[in-house]
Amino acid sequence: MNKYFLYAASALALASCSSDDFLGENSGNGQNALSAINFGGDAGKITRATSNTGNAAQMLDGQFRIYGVKKMGDTQLVSVFNEYSVWYVENKNTTTSNTDGWEYVGANGATNLGTGNITLTKDQTIKFWDYSAPEYYFIAGSPITCFSHTLTPGNKINSATIKGLAGHINANEAGQAITTNPVYIADPKVVKKADYQKPVQFSFKRQQAMVRVGLYETIPGYSITEINFYEAGGSKAKDGNNIILTSGKKDYFVGGNNISGTITYDWTNETPSYTYEYSETDLIKSQNWYAGKFEPHNALATVSTAAVAALYGKDNDMSTNGYFTVIPTPSATTAAPILIKCDYTLTSDDRSGETIKVTGATAAIPAAFSKWEANTRYTYLFKISQNTNGYTGNDPSKAGLYPITFDAVVKASTDAMQGTVTTVSTPSITTYQDGSVTDNGIEYKSGKAIKVTVTDANGKVQTLAAGGTAVGSVAVYKFTDAINEAEIQVKGTTGATAVTGEVTDNMFTFTPETEGYYAIQYLTTAATTEPEAPAAYAYKVVYVKAATK
């Protein structure tokens, strides 16, 4: 049930073009002509949903604000661009300060400038590269009304403020849709003397993320006619049909309207960077995040390509393709898994009126994919199948959904058969043990080897390694108490006992010595340091009975 897909969007980059003129005593090509500072304006394709789409100029609404200083000597910084507006014009290469459509020279009071129709509140003059300065520092943001900076003593560019951010967090079934106009911040830019002849190239990133959560079912012979979700810490499902994502961490999700924040720049590394922190004013924090609402008593979608409303539900804050605009997870917050837990009712498709209630079906999004980054789009798609980890009736120990079967096979020897059990997640983890087939299904016993293989979505067998930190590493942990795959994503393996095993021909083999719950852990995504992200694992839990003497 914990199958999900993750899609991430790429960053918007403004490409550069060249100029052959230089300024200063050490001209790069020996010419003495003045070389104006210019800004580039082309962009590659981008795959994220915003209220402005198209090329770079359209996504930035034809405008951005810049600040720039030049370095003189070892420490002195001189202001060059102090709160300059830059606007896009359709006619390129029309002025010395405009080589690729982006203009910044104009008089105080000028109006309707460029495609963004901006107005200047002060004179903006042409600027030329100074070859006596070894380097320049630039920051930029868009739209100009949402990005500002005040030069600190010594003209250092340490921080900037942004405003106008908004992000969905609570269900919005009847209210006005929140306004989520895009806000973009450029990576801080250092331009060294060798590049003075080129337009300044920025890389803008939207300071919001996009998230959608969908559900569909593939249980043969039944339809899901009612579904309810749990809030964090809830002992029973909440009334209503909104998808609810929960976190084990308090205040993990943030959202609200017209949120402001502080951008802090770090110029100490070879590639400068920035971090952000939101103002507490008007900021909503919660352990729960609400996605679309499903119509009550309507069957869930049965395929992952169903119409948006059937797959993702409905909400006034949702876009036509199912996405919500959200505020990224704060950088100071350590990533934590996200859970989705629900009760649902199965109704037989044969019109007999038979119903089965499933309680506490749970899936988890690993921590590696649960921290919402700026300028990134996420799709979490859960499939409810007959391999659910919820339970029917009143006994939670009877977890799972077991089909009723009839058998007319005469078996001479059960020991001659092998049983395999495969997870329905991607990648798929298959386990089997000699002699595991019984009259009551598949049972694993202690003291006998269990063999493990892993396949990808296309059925290709994966290369395995016993332990380690590389993708493909496999480990096994024994739990005394009952546990399922989703719970391990949240609780981890702390307190469990590691079980040794070995790999032969892409097959991992381990021998359970005692009764208990054994979790096979497969490393799907290795941890990274830049950007910092935890490792992601897929799990499969098998219950092993004590061997009878």
RAZIJO-V314596 format. One line per field, one symbol per residue. ss: DSSP state (h for helix, s for strand, l for the rest). Layout:
BEGIN
ss: ???
END
This chain:
BEGIN
ss: lllllllllllssssllslllllllllllllllllsllsllssllllllllllllhhhhlllsssssssssslllsssssssssssssllllllsllslllssllsllllllsllllslllllslllsllllllsssssssslhhhssllllllllllsssssssssllllllllllllllllsssllsssshhhllslsllssssllsssssssssllllssssssssllllllllllllsssssslllllssssssssssssssllllllsssssslllllssslssssssllllllllllllllhhhhhlslllslllllssslllllllllllsssssssssssllllllssssssssssslhhhlllllllssssssssllllllssllllllsllllllllllllllhhhlssssslllllsssssssllssllsslsslllssssssslllllslllssllllllssssssslllllhhhhhhhlllllsssllsssllsssssllllssssssssssllssllssllssssssssssllll
END
